[in-house]
């Protein structure tokens, strides 16, 4: 991502990342990733975890996470139950 943005890792971290317990996440602006502007504005340089979106492990932890992702991702069936999604995902 830093290379894609033409920044050092330190600059990228300071501007765009939030690090908690060694886990890097993107900063959030207006409820979305800082890079979300009608889609991912750094798609070619996105981190590995983002490339897995929407198949994020947090979906399996809490049904609310699945509901949230179902609302924003056209690739996930909005009618599938949490239990069925977890069965298929695992």
C-alpha positions as CSV (number, residue, x, y, z in Angstrom):
1,X,0.0,0.0,0.0
2,X,2.8,2.4,0.9
3,X,4.5,1.8,-2.4
4,X,1.2,2.2,-4.3
5,X,0.7,5.5,-2.5
6,X,4.2,6.7,-3.1
7,X,4.8,7.1,0.6
8,X,7.0,5.5,3.2
9,X,5.5,2.9,5.6
10,X,5.8,5.4,8.4
11,X,3.9,8.1,6.4
12,X,1.2,5.6,5.4
13,X,0.8,4.5,8.9
14,X,0.5,8.0,10.4
15,X,-2.0,9.1,7.7
16,X,-4.2,6.1,7.1
17,X,-3.7,3.2,9.6
18,X,-4.8,2.5,13.1
19,X,-2.8,-0.1,14.9
20,X,-4.3,-2.0,17.8
21,X,-2.7,-5.0,19.4
22,X,-0.4,-5.4,16.4
23,X,-3.3,-5.5,14.0
24,X,-3.4,-2.9,11.3
25,X,-6.7,-1.5,10.2
26,X,-7.6,1.5,8.0
27,X,-8.8,4.7,9.7
28,X,-12.5,5.2,9.4
29,X,-14.1,8.4,8.0
30,X,-17.9,8.8,7.9
31,X,-18.3,5.2,8.9
32,X,-16.2,3.8,6.0
33,X,-12.6,3.0,5.3
34,X,-10.6,6.2,4.7
35,X,-9.9,4.9,1.2
36,X,-13.6,4.4,0.3
37,X,-14.8,6.8,-2.3
38,X,-17.6,5.1,-4.3
39,X,-15.4,2.0,-4.1
40,X,-11.8,1.4,-3.0
41,X,-9.6,4.2,-4.2
42,X,-6.4,2.1,-3.5
43,X,-7.7,-1.2,-4.9
44,X,-4.4,-2.0,-6.7
45,X,-2.4,-1.4,-3.5
46,X,-4.9,-2.7,-1.0
47,X,-3.7,-4.9,1.9
48,X,-4.1,-8.7,2.0
49,X,-7.0,-8.5,4.4
50,X,-8.9,-6.1,2.2
51,X,-8.4,-8.4,-0.8
52,X,-10.3,-11.0,1.2
53,X,-13.3,-8.7,1.7
54,X,-16.1,-9.5,2.3
55,X,-14.9,-12.9,3.5
56,X,-13.6,-11.6,6.8
57,X,-13.3,-13.8,9.9
58,X,-15.4,-11.3,11.9
59,X,-18.4,-12.5,10.0
60,X,-18.3,-15.8,11.9
61,X,-18.0,-14.1,15.3
62,X,-21.3,-12.2,15.4
63,X,-24.4,-12.3,13.3
64,X,-24.5,-8.5,13.3
65,X,-21.2,-8.4,11.4
66,X,-22.8,-10.5,8.6
67,X,-25.8,-8.2,8.5
68,X,-23.6,-5.2,8.2
69,X,-21.5,-6.7,5.4
70,X,-24.7,-8.0,3.6
71,X,-25.9,-4.4,3.5
72,X,-22.7,-3.2,1.7
73,X,-21.6,-6.1,-0.4
74,X,-23.7,-7.1,-3.5
75,X,-21.8,-10.4,-3.6
76,X,-23.3,-11.8,-0.4
77,X,-26.9,-13.1,-0.6
78,X,-29.0,-10.9,1.6
79,X,-31.4,-13.7,2.3
80,X,-28.9,-16.2,3.6
81,X,-29.1,-16.9,7.3
82,X,-26.2,-16.5,9.6
83,X,-26.1,-20.2,10.4
84,X,-26.1,-21.1,6.7
85,X,-23.4,-18.6,5.9
86,X,-21.2,-19.9,8.6
87,X,-21.7,-23.5,7.5
88,X,-20.7,-22.6,3.9
89,X,-17.9,-20.3,4.9
90,X,-16.2,-22.8,7.2
